[in-house]
Amino acid sequence: MRSYRKTDIQDILRKIDDVRSDISSLKKQTDYKSGLVCPKCGSVRNDIYNSRKTKEQFCIRRRECLDCGSKWGTVEVLNDLGIKDRRENHG
């Protein structure tokens, strides 16, 4: 069995923390782009209080943050592959 020095273990733990931080940052960026994160406080706790569909295969949703009360809108677009794409509209 290989023995490690204390400094080696500390370096490994720092690298693990860096990777966790990078993953968390990427997840937040993805959530922001999807419109699921509050643009004001960053909370992922939100509720849809108004939703309507248009003739052009758009779905417009109004969201409200359950933590700070901020409101924003998302527009879901059905693309050629049948995948929904969310676009944010703050305000």
C-alpha positions as CSV (number, residue, x, y, z in Angstrom):
1,M,0.0,0.0,0.0
2,R,1.3,3.4,-1.0
3,S,1.7,6.1,1.7
4,Y,1.0,9.7,1.0
5,R,2.5,12.8,2.5
6,K,0.2,15.3,4.2
7,T,0.9,17.9,1.5
8,D,0.0,15.4,-1.3
9,I,-3.4,14.8,0.4
10,Q,-4.0,18.5,0.9
11,D,-3.2,19.1,-2.8
12,I,-5.7,16.4,-3.8
13,L,-8.4,17.8,-1.6
14,R,-7.8,21.3,-3.1
15,K,-8.2,19.9,-6.6
16,I,-11.4,18.1,-5.6
17,D,-12.8,21.3,-4.2
18,D,-11.8,23.2,-7.5
19,V,-13.6,20.6,-9.6
20,R,-16.7,20.8,-7.4
21,S,-16.6,24.6,-7.7
22,D,-16.3,24.4,-11.5
23,I,-19.2,21.9,-11.7
24,S,-21.4,24.2,-9.5
25,S,-20.5,27.2,-11.7
26,L,-21.3,25.4,-14.9
27,K,-24.6,24.2,-13.4
28,K,-25.6,27.7,-12.4
29,Q,-24.7,29.0,-15.9
30,T,-26.9,26.3,-17.5
31,D,-29.7,27.1,-15.1
32,Y,-29.5,30.9,-15.8
33,K,-29.6,30.2,-19.5
34,S,-32.7,28.0,-19.1
35,G,-34.5,30.7,-17.2
36,L,-35.0,28.4,-14.1
37,V,-32.8,30.6,-11.8
38,C,-33.9,33.9,-10.4
39,P,-32.0,36.7,-12.1
40,K,-32.1,38.8,-9.0
41,C,-31.1,36.4,-6.1
42,G,-30.0,33.2,-7.9
43,S,-32.6,31.0,-6.2
44,V,-33.8,27.9,-8.1
45,R,-37.1,28.0,-6.2
46,N,-39.7,29.6,-8.5
47,D,-43.2,29.1,-9.6
48,I,-45.0,29.6,-12.9
49,Y,-48.0,31.9,-12.3
50,N,-49.0,32.6,-15.9
51,S,-48.6,30.4,-19.0
52,R,-50.0,30.8,-22.5
53,K,-49.3,29.2,-25.9
54,T,-49.2,31.1,-29.2
55,K,-50.0,30.0,-32.7
56,E,-46.3,30.0,-33.7
57,Q,-45.5,27.1,-31.2
58,F,-44.2,29.4,-28.5
59,C,-45.0,29.0,-24.9
60,I,-44.8,32.2,-22.8
61,R,-44.4,31.7,-19.1
62,R,-44.3,34.3,-16.3
63,R,-42.3,33.1,-13.3
64,E,-42.0,34.3,-9.7
65,C,-39.1,33.7,-7.3
66,L,-40.4,32.0,-4.1
67,D,-37.5,33.5,-2.1
68,C,-37.3,37.2,-3.2
69,G,-40.6,37.7,-5.1
70,S,-38.8,38.8,-8.3
71,K,-40.8,38.2,-11.5
72,W,-39.4,37.3,-15.0
73,G,-40.6,35.7,-18.2
74,T,-39.4,32.8,-20.3
75,V,-40.4,32.0,-23.9
76,E,-40.2,28.3,-24.8
77,V,-39.7,27.6,-28.5
78,L,-40.2,24.3,-30.1
79,N,-37.4,23.9,-32.6
80,D,-37.2,21.5,-35.7
81,L,-36.0,18.6,-33.5
82,G,-38.9,18.9,-31.1
83,I,-36.7,20.3,-28.3
84,K,-37.8,23.2,-26.2
85,D,-35.4,26.1,-25.9
86,R,-36.0,28.7,-23.2
87,R,-35.2,32.4,-23.6
88,E,-35.3,34.8,-20.7
89,N,-37.1,38.1,-20.5
90,H,-36.3,39.9,-17.3
91,G,-38.7,42.3,-15.9
